[in-house]
Amino acid sequence: MDSIEKLLKELTEAHGVPGYEAPIRAVIRKYLESLGKLSQDNIGSLICEKEGAKSKPKVMIAGHMDEIGFMVKFITEDGFLRFLPLGGWFDQVLLGQRVVIKTHKGDVIGVIGAKPPHLLPASEREKVVLKKDMYIDIGATSLEEVQEAGVRPGDPVVPQSSFSILANKKTYLSKAFDDRVGTAIVISVLQNLQKTSHPNTVFGVATVMEEVGLRGATTSVRAVNPDVAIVLESDIAGDVPGIKPEESSVKLGKGPTVLLYDTRMIPNLKLRDFVLDVAKEKDIPVQTSYIEGGATDGAAIHLHDIGVPTIVVGVAARHIHSHNAIINRDDYDNAVKLVTVLITRLDKALVQKLVE
């Protein structure tokens, strides 16, 4: 593995569902502490300030550290765990998947189950089982066994999945690329800036609790008070069976994406055009994208104070919001290259023109 693969492996395999980000925060802190002045807001987002040639403009680059997961809601007398989702899950991707319950006594492995299809009437077998009808099975047979294992209501539950390099060596499979890939880009860009001049001060931010309402972005943007922002996210790949080109034309390996629209933010148009122009000038492949059923940290950041020019740069991923997603290394490298170049151009005069 090279350094980027090791970074992505460490970030994606770390645990950190919304509100319970301590394990992943410790990993990110280790990478950021040598790259700038490190601070933390009061709900757990990390902020790394990298000084450049000028104190202003202040450029915020942000990726969220949390991943989707669950919380233990109730333990039955027979020793099964009822759970609630932390973030958006499709019911059909859950059954039979392994999970890790983070308890005060240590990690406990379980599997998500439901009533066996063999015991269902024919009319029920073709229907999707709903989360409310599922449970987590840790192999216990009583409430007392579960309690002895250390499991309590309120414990976070994390998908169990490891980072893997796939057959063509350029695609990677793991949980939590949403949005550990964005967090990794923040780290890689800050590493690049250690040896690159930039006419601004950059704040690399790893936000918390994005998946439950953009909470870390809301607080960390107040701490930074940026003049311009670049949100770094996973995006939705449309190159799988069943998706029409007009629904999504985004493909793995064809470059990072520039978001044209989501349900809570239309990007600053001058910043959008600047990003596309720089990509063309530097021969960096990019794709345009839109999200008609979701939002990013940009929704909170662009509404800060009297408004912040904001754009979202993404890395396409297949199968996000499941135990296993796939990204392409070329998209990652080109996203890092693009964001690094953008930062070297974002001087006071240019940023002022974005809002004129």
N, C-alpha and C positions, 0 to 999 in steps of 0.2 A: 504493500500500500504506500502511496505517496502521501505528502502532508495534508492535502485536501481530503483524500479518502479517509485518513485517520481523523481529521476534524469532523467530517460528516458522520463517521461511525460513532465517535464519542458523543456528539451532540444528539444524534437520533436515538441512541440506545439509553441515554440518561432518562430518568423519569421526571415528570413535571406536568401534571394536569392543572387546570385553572384553580388558583387559590392555594396550590400545594407545590409551588415551583422550586422549593429549596434545593433539591438535588441538581436540577439542570442549571439553576442560578450559580451554584458552586463551580460547575464546569465552565460556564461562560466567564465568570469572574477570573478564573485562572488564566484564560486567554486574553482578557482585556486589561488586566492590571499593569502590564508592561507597555501598553499602547497609548496611554493617556491618563488624565486625572479621573479617577473612578469615584462615582457616588451612587447613591441608591435613593429612590423616592420612598415614601412611607408605606406603599403597598407592595414594594419589591422589585420594581423595574430598575435595571442597571443602566447607568449613563456614563459613557466614557468620552471625556472632552479632549480632543486633539487640537492643539493650537497650531495655527498656520501663520502666514505673513501678516494677517490682519485679524483683529478681534471680531470684526463684522464683515460680511453677513454671517449669521449663525446658521449653519446647515445641519439639519437633523436627518440622520439616516436610521431607520427603525425596522426591526423585525421582531415578531413576538416569540417568546421562549416557550409559552405553554402549548400543550398538545391536548387533543380531545381525549376524554376518559370518562370515568364514572365515580360515583360516591356510594358507599354502602348506606342503604336507607333503612333496612329492617332485617332482622334475623328471625327465621321461623323456628318453631319448636323442634322441627326435624333437622335443623342445621343448614338450611339453604339461605342464601343472601339475596334479598331484593335490592335493587339498585336504581339510581337515577342518573341520567346522563349529564356530563359536564362538557357542553359543546354539542354540535349537531352530528347525530349518528343515523344512518339508514338502517332500519330494522333488519333488512335482509343480509347484512354483512356480519352480523353478530354471532349467530348460533355456531357452536362448536369451537369458538376462538378462546385461546388461553389468555388469562389476565393475571396481574400481580396485585394483590391487596397489600398496601403499605400500612403495617400495623405498628403499634408501640413496642411489639416484641420482635419485629423484623418482617421480612417479606413472606407472604403466603400465596401459593399458586392456586388458581382455580380455573374453571372452564364455564363458559356461558351455555346454559341448557334451557330446554323447554320440554313440554309433554312430547314423548316420542311419537313420530308419525304412525307407527304401527298401532297405536292405541287411539288414533283419531278416526272419525268417520270419513268416508271418501270425500264428502262435501267440504271437509276442512283441510284436507291434505295439500291442496293447491294454493291455499291462502298464505300470505306472509304472516308470520308470527310477530306480534307486537312486543315491544320492549316491556310493557307492563306485565306480560305473561311469561317473561323469562326470569331466570335466576342465575346466580353464580354458585357452582358446586365446588367445594374445597375437599370433598371426600368425607365430610363429617356425617354423623347420623343423629346428632342432637345439638340443641342450643349450647349445652355445656361444653361440648367438644369445640365448637366455634369460639366460645369465650376463652377456653384454655389455649387455643392457638393465638389469641391476642386480637382477634377481629372485633371491632366495635362499630356501631353506626357512626357515620361521619368519616370513616377511613376512606382515603382516595384509592381508586382502582385504575391501573395503568395497563394498556395493551401490552402483551408480551410478543416482541418481534425483534429480530436481530438485523443488523446492516449486512447486506450481501452485494457483491459485485457480480453482475450477470454475464451471460456468455460473451457478448460483444465487447466487454470490458469498459464500455462507455456509459452503460446504464446501471443505476444503483437501485436496490430494493430495500425499503425499510419503513417502519412506522415513523410518524412525527415529522416528515418532510414539511408538513404544514405546522409550524413555520420554522423548523430548525434550519431549513435551507436559507431562509432570509436572515436568520441570526448568524449563520456561517458567513454569508456575504458581508454583513457588517464587520465581522472579524477580519475577513480577507482584505476588505477595502482599507480598514484602519492599518493593517500590516503594510499595504502598498504605500500608504501616506507617510509612513516612517521615513521613506526615502524619496518622497515626491513633494515638491513645493505646491502649496495651494493658498489662494488669496482670501482666506476665510478661516473661521474656526468650525470644526466639525464635531458634532455630538453623535456618537454611535450609541444607539439605545436598543436594549433588549427588553421589550415590554412584557408585562404579565397580563393574564386574564383577558386576552383578546377574544377567545372563543366563547366567552360568556358576556360579551357586551363592550369590548374595546376599553376596558377599565384602566389598564396600565398606560395606554396611549393618552387617555384623558388626563391622568395625573402627571406623567412624565413630560408632556408637552408644556405644561405649566412651569415645570422646573427648568426646561431648556429655553422656552420662549423664542422659538426659531424664526428666522426670516424666510426660510424656504425648507421644504422637506421632501425626502425621497423615501417612500415606504417600500420595503423589500418583502416579497411574498411568494408563496407557491401559487401557481395558477392552474387552471383546469385544462388538461390536454384533451383535444377533441379527436385524436387519431385512433380511436377504438371503434369496434363495430357498433352500429346503431346510431351514430351521431352524423347528422347532415352538415354539409359545409356551412350552411347559413346559421346553424346552431353554434358551431365552433370550428374555426379553421386552424387552431393552434396545434402544433405538432412537436413531438420530442425532437431535439437536435436541430431545430430551425432557428434558434436564437431566443434570447429573453423576450418577454412580452412587455408591452406598454399598454396599460389599462386605459381605455377610452371612456369607460362608464362602469359604475356599479350602483347599487340601489341607494347608496348614501353619499356618493361623491362623483361629481364630474370634475376631472382634473383642471387645473389652471391651463388654459389653452396655449398661452405663450410658452409655458414651461414644457407642455406636451410637445409642441413643435420644435422647441430647442433640443429636446431629447432625441427626437426622430432625426433632426438635421445633423446632430453630432454623430449619431450612429452611422448615418449615411457617409459622412465625411471620413470617419475612421474605418469604414468597411466592416462594421460590426453588424451581423445579421440580427434583426429584431422582427417581432410579430406584434400585431395589434390585437387586443382582446377586450372583451366586455363581460361583465358578470351581472346577469339579470335576476339572480336569486341569492345575493349575499353582499357583504361589504368587507372592508379592511380597516386597519388602524388609521388610514387616511381620513376616514369619516370623522373621527374625533380631532385629528391633528389639523385638518384644513379649516375647521371652525374655531380654532383657538383664538381668543382675544378678538381682534377685528378681522381675522382671516390670515391664513398662511398658504402661499402657493405650494401646491402638493401634487406629486405624481406617484404612481405605483409602478414599479418595475418587478416583474415576476419571472419565476422559473416554472415551466410547465411540468405538471406531475399527473400521471395516471393514477386513478383509484385513491384520491385523497379522501380523508375522513373514513379510513378503514384501517385494518391492522398492517397493511402493506401498500405502499405507494412506490412509483417508479419515476426517477428523473434521469436526465441525460447530462453528462459531465460537460459537454460543449456549451450547453445553455448556462451552466453555472459559471464557467470561465468567462464567457462573453458578458454575463451580467456584471461580474466583478470588474472587468475591463471597462465596460460602459460607465458604471457608476464612478469609478476612479477618474476617468476623463471628465465626466460632468463636474465633479467637485473641483478640478483644476481650473474650470472655466467660470464657476459661479462667484464672480466678484461683485462688489457693491453696486456698480453701475448696471450690470446685467440683471441682478435680482430686483433692483428698483424698477427696471422696465417691465418686469413681470406683472406689476400691479398698476401700471400707468394706463 
